[in-house]
Each structure stands twice: as structure tokens, then as C-alpha cells.
Amino acid sequence: MTHTKHAAKELGSEGWHSPWSGSNNGNCVEAKQLANGHIALRQSTDPDGPAFILTSSEITQLIRATKAGSADSLVA
């Protein structure tokens, strides 16, 4: 995993989408598929802020672990 400090500036402002959202007042994770196949993740309320950049393998591991409950301790 790598990161960028200025997602919109370095990765462009087009092509971001929220693959999921809930009743959280617009606080969502946005994802963007990059030309090299990696996935960038950023906070929707801070589009000019940082973004994590993950390989397809890393994003698969993250989603599987989250579905399995590995991140349950992070939410109230």
C-alpha cells in the first residue's frame, strides 16, 4: 500500500465513486480505479486530502477481512 497527500491534484477529480454509503451524513469512502489497476481510496468530505493506493490483491484482502469481522473493533 502506498499513499498520496493530495488525491484530487495527483490522481484527478474525475472517476471517483462511493461503492457503499449509509446514513452517515455524506461521510463516505470514495474509490477510483487507476490506470495501472490499483485502487485509490479517499474520504469523500476531503477530496483534496490524502488517499490510500492499494493493489487489487490488497483491496481484496481488505474487503475479505472486513466482511469476516476483522475491523469490527474499529466501529462503535
mmCIF file of the C-alpha atoms, coordinates in Angstrom:
data_MODEL
# 
_entry.id   MODEL 
# 
loop_
_atom_site.group_PDB 
_atom_site.id 
_atom_site.type_symbol 
_atom_site.label_atom_id 
_atom_site.label_alt_id 
_atom_site.label_comp_id 
_atom_site.label_asym_id 
_atom_site.label_entity_id 
_atom_site.label_seq_id 
_atom_site.pdbx_PDB_ins_code 
_atom_site.Cartn_x 
_atom_site.Cartn_y 
_atom_site.Cartn_z 
_atom_site.occupancy 
_atom_site.B_iso_or_equiv 
_atom_site.pdbx_formal_charge 
_atom_site.auth_seq_id 
_atom_site.auth_comp_id 
_atom_site.auth_asym_id 
_atom_site.auth_atom_id 
_atom_site.pdbx_PDB_model_num 
ATOM 1  C CA . MET A 1 1  ? 0.000   0.000   0.000   1.00 0.00 ? 1  MET A CA 1 
ATOM 2  C CA . THR A 1 2  ? 1.153   3.487   -0.807  1.00 0.00 ? 2  THR A CA 1 
ATOM 3  C CA . HIS A 1 3  ? -0.490  6.871   -0.453  1.00 0.00 ? 3  HIS A CA 1 
ATOM 4  C CA . THR A 1 4  ? -0.771  10.312  -1.951  1.00 0.00 ? 4  THR A CA 1 
ATOM 5  C CA . LYS A 1 5  ? -1.141  13.536  0.013   1.00 0.00 ? 5  LYS A CA 1 
ATOM 6  C CA . HIS A 1 6  ? -3.379  15.377  -2.484  1.00 0.00 ? 6  HIS A CA 1 
ATOM 7  C CA . ALA A 1 7  ? -5.770  12.904  -4.121  1.00 0.00 ? 7  ALA A CA 1 
ATOM 8  C CA . ALA A 1 8  ? -7.628  15.257  -6.475  1.00 0.00 ? 8  ALA A CA 1 
ATOM 9  C CA . LYS A 1 9  ? -4.456  17.042  -7.594  1.00 0.00 ? 9  LYS A CA 1 
ATOM 10 C CA . GLU A 1 10 ? -2.336  13.910  -8.072  1.00 0.00 ? 10 GLU A CA 1 
ATOM 11 C CA . LEU A 1 11 ? -4.996  11.417  -9.227  1.00 0.00 ? 11 LEU A CA 1 
ATOM 12 C CA . GLY A 1 12 ? -7.565  13.708  -10.853 1.00 0.00 ? 12 GLY A CA 1 
ATOM 13 C CA . SER A 1 13 ? -11.002 14.736  -9.699  1.00 0.00 ? 13 SER A CA 1 
ATOM 14 C CA . GLU A 1 14 ? -12.951 12.550  -12.158 1.00 0.00 ? 14 GLU A CA 1 
ATOM 15 C CA . GLY A 1 15 ? -13.793 8.868   -11.784 1.00 0.00 ? 15 GLY A CA 1 
ATOM 16 C CA . TRP A 1 16 ? -14.277 8.689   -8.018  1.00 0.00 ? 16 TRP A CA 1 
ATOM 17 C CA . HIS A 1 17 ? -17.379 6.899   -6.730  1.00 0.00 ? 17 HIS A CA 1 
ATOM 18 C CA . SER A 1 18 ? -18.835 5.713   -3.445  1.00 0.00 ? 18 SER A CA 1 
ATOM 19 C CA . PRO A 1 19 ? -19.200 1.929   -3.677  1.00 0.00 ? 19 PRO A CA 1 
ATOM 20 C CA . TRP A 1 20 ? -21.245 1.991   -0.484  1.00 0.00 ? 20 TRP A CA 1 
ATOM 21 C CA . SER A 1 21 ? -22.767 4.560   1.824   1.00 0.00 ? 21 SER A CA 1 
ATOM 22 C CA . GLY A 1 22 ? -25.131 4.718   4.699   1.00 0.00 ? 22 GLY A CA 1 
ATOM 23 C CA . SER A 1 23 ? -26.866 7.155   6.983   1.00 0.00 ? 23 SER A CA 1 
ATOM 24 C CA . ASN A 1 24 ? -23.629 8.927   7.823   1.00 0.00 ? 24 ASN A CA 1 
ATOM 25 C CA . ASN A 1 25 ? -24.340 12.446  6.559   1.00 0.00 ? 25 ASN A CA 1 
ATOM 26 C CA . GLY A 1 26 ? -22.194 12.091  3.455   1.00 0.00 ? 26 GLY A CA 1 
ATOM 27 C CA . ASN A 1 27 ? -19.098 10.768  5.210   1.00 0.00 ? 27 ASN A CA 1 
ATOM 28 C CA . CYS A 1 28 ? -18.197 8.036   2.744   1.00 0.00 ? 28 CYS A CA 1 
ATOM 29 C CA . VAL A 1 29 ? -15.180 6.310   1.336   1.00 0.00 ? 29 VAL A CA 1 
ATOM 30 C CA . GLU A 1 30 ? -14.681 7.021   -2.365  1.00 0.00 ? 30 GLU A CA 1 
ATOM 31 C CA . ALA A 1 31 ? -12.809 4.665   -4.679  1.00 0.00 ? 31 ALA A CA 1 
ATOM 32 C CA . LYS A 1 32 ? -11.127 5.159   -8.028  1.00 0.00 ? 32 LYS A CA 1 
ATOM 33 C CA . GLN A 1 33 ? -9.659  2.520   -10.332 1.00 0.00 ? 33 GLN A CA 1 
ATOM 34 C CA . LEU A 1 34 ? -6.276  3.737   -11.557 1.00 0.00 ? 34 LEU A CA 1 
ATOM 35 C CA . ALA A 1 35 ? -4.797  3.061   -14.999 1.00 0.00 ? 35 ALA A CA 1 
ATOM 36 C CA . ASN A 1 36 ? -2.294  0.577   -13.530 1.00 0.00 ? 36 ASN A CA 1 
ATOM 37 C CA . GLY A 1 37 ? -5.102  -1.497  -11.959 1.00 0.00 ? 37 GLY A CA 1 
ATOM 38 C CA . HIS A 1 38 ? -4.588  -0.207  -8.431  1.00 0.00 ? 38 HIS A CA 1 
ATOM 39 C CA . ILE A 1 39 ? -7.445  1.216   -6.369  1.00 0.00 ? 39 ILE A CA 1 
ATOM 40 C CA . ALA A 1 40 ? -7.290  4.592   -4.618  1.00 0.00 ? 40 ALA A CA 1 
ATOM 41 C CA . LEU A 1 41 ? -9.441  5.241   -1.523  1.00 0.00 ? 41 LEU A CA 1 
ATOM 42 C CA . ARG A 1 42 ? -10.168 8.696   -0.109  1.00 0.00 ? 42 ARG A CA 1 
ATOM 43 C CA . GLN A 1 43 ? -12.575 10.386  2.306   1.00 0.00 ? 43 GLN A CA 1 
ATOM 44 C CA . SER A 1 44 ? -15.496 11.971  0.446   1.00 0.00 ? 44 SER A CA 1 
ATOM 45 C CA . THR A 1 45 ? -15.556 15.014  2.720   1.00 0.00 ? 45 THR A CA 1 
ATOM 46 C CA . ASP A 1 46 ? -11.881 15.753  1.920   1.00 0.00 ? 46 ASP A CA 1 
ATOM 47 C CA . PRO A 1 47 ? -11.439 15.138  -1.825  1.00 0.00 ? 47 PRO A CA 1 
ATOM 48 C CA . ASP A 1 48 ? -8.258  17.233  -1.917  1.00 0.00 ? 48 ASP A CA 1 
ATOM 49 C CA . GLY A 1 49 ? -6.759  15.352  1.009   1.00 0.00 ? 49 GLY A CA 1 
ATOM 50 C CA . PRO A 1 50 ? -4.810  12.097  1.159   1.00 0.00 ? 50 PRO A CA 1 
ATOM 51 C CA . ALA A 1 51 ? -5.703  8.771   -0.440  1.00 0.00 ? 51 ALA A CA 1 
ATOM 52 C CA . PHE A 1 52 ? -4.514  5.231   0.141   1.00 0.00 ? 52 PHE A CA 1 
ATOM 53 C CA . ILE A 1 53 ? -3.460  3.370   -3.002  1.00 0.00 ? 53 ILE A CA 1 
ATOM 54 C CA . LEU A 1 54 ? -3.858  -0.402  -2.897  1.00 0.00 ? 54 LEU A CA 1 
ATOM 55 C CA . THR A 1 55 ? -3.124  -3.195  -5.338  1.00 0.00 ? 55 THR A CA 1 
ATOM 56 C CA . SER A 1 56 ? -6.034  -5.389  -6.401  1.00 0.00 ? 56 SER A CA 1 
ATOM 57 C CA . SER A 1 57 ? -4.718  -8.089  -4.057  1.00 0.00 ? 57 SER A CA 1 
ATOM 58 C CA . GLU A 1 58 ? -4.575  -5.662  -1.131  1.00 0.00 ? 58 GLU A CA 1 
ATOM 59 C CA . ILE A 1 59 ? -8.110  -4.353  -1.715  1.00 0.00 ? 59 ILE A CA 1 
ATOM 60 C CA . THR A 1 60 ? -9.374  -7.951  -1.954  1.00 0.00 ? 60 THR A CA 1 
ATOM 61 C CA . GLN A 1 61 ? -7.698  -8.784  1.372   1.00 0.00 ? 61 GLN A CA 1 
ATOM 62 C CA . LEU A 1 62 ? -9.138  -5.636  2.980   1.00 0.00 ? 62 LEU A CA 1 
ATOM 63 C CA . ILE A 1 63 ? -12.688 -6.404  1.861   1.00 0.00 ? 63 ILE A CA 1 
ATOM 64 C CA . ARG A 1 64 ? -12.477 -10.071 2.877   1.00 0.00 ? 64 ARG A CA 1 
ATOM 65 C CA . ALA A 1 65 ? -11.079 -9.211  6.302   1.00 0.00 ? 65 ALA A CA 1 
ATOM 66 C CA . THR A 1 66 ? -13.732 -6.548  6.846   1.00 0.00 ? 66 THR A CA 1 
ATOM 67 C CA . LYS A 1 67 ? -16.525 -8.943  5.866   1.00 0.00 ? 67 LYS A CA 1 
ATOM 68 C CA . ALA A 1 68 ? -15.061 -11.541 8.235   1.00 0.00 ? 68 ALA A CA 1 
ATOM 69 C CA . GLY A 1 69 ? -15.312 -9.086  11.129  1.00 0.00 ? 69 GLY A CA 1 
ATOM 70 C CA . SER A 1 70 ? -11.636 -8.204  11.485  1.00 0.00 ? 70 SER A CA 1 
ATOM 71 C CA . ALA A 1 71 ? -12.447 -4.480  11.646  1.00 0.00 ? 71 ALA A CA 1 
ATOM 72 C CA . ASP A 1 72 ? -15.428 -4.740  13.998  1.00 0.00 ? 72 ASP A CA 1 
ATOM 73 C CA . SER A 1 73 ? -13.407 -3.302  16.893  1.00 0.00 ? 73 SER A CA 1 
ATOM 74 C CA . LEU A 1 74 ? -12.982 -0.049  14.935  1.00 0.00 ? 74 LEU A CA 1 
ATOM 75 C CA . VAL A 1 75 ? -16.674 0.852   14.992  1.00 0.00 ? 75 VAL A CA 1 
ATOM 76 C CA . ALA A 1 76 ? -18.967 1.514   17.917  1.00 0.00 ? 76 ALA A CA 1 
# 
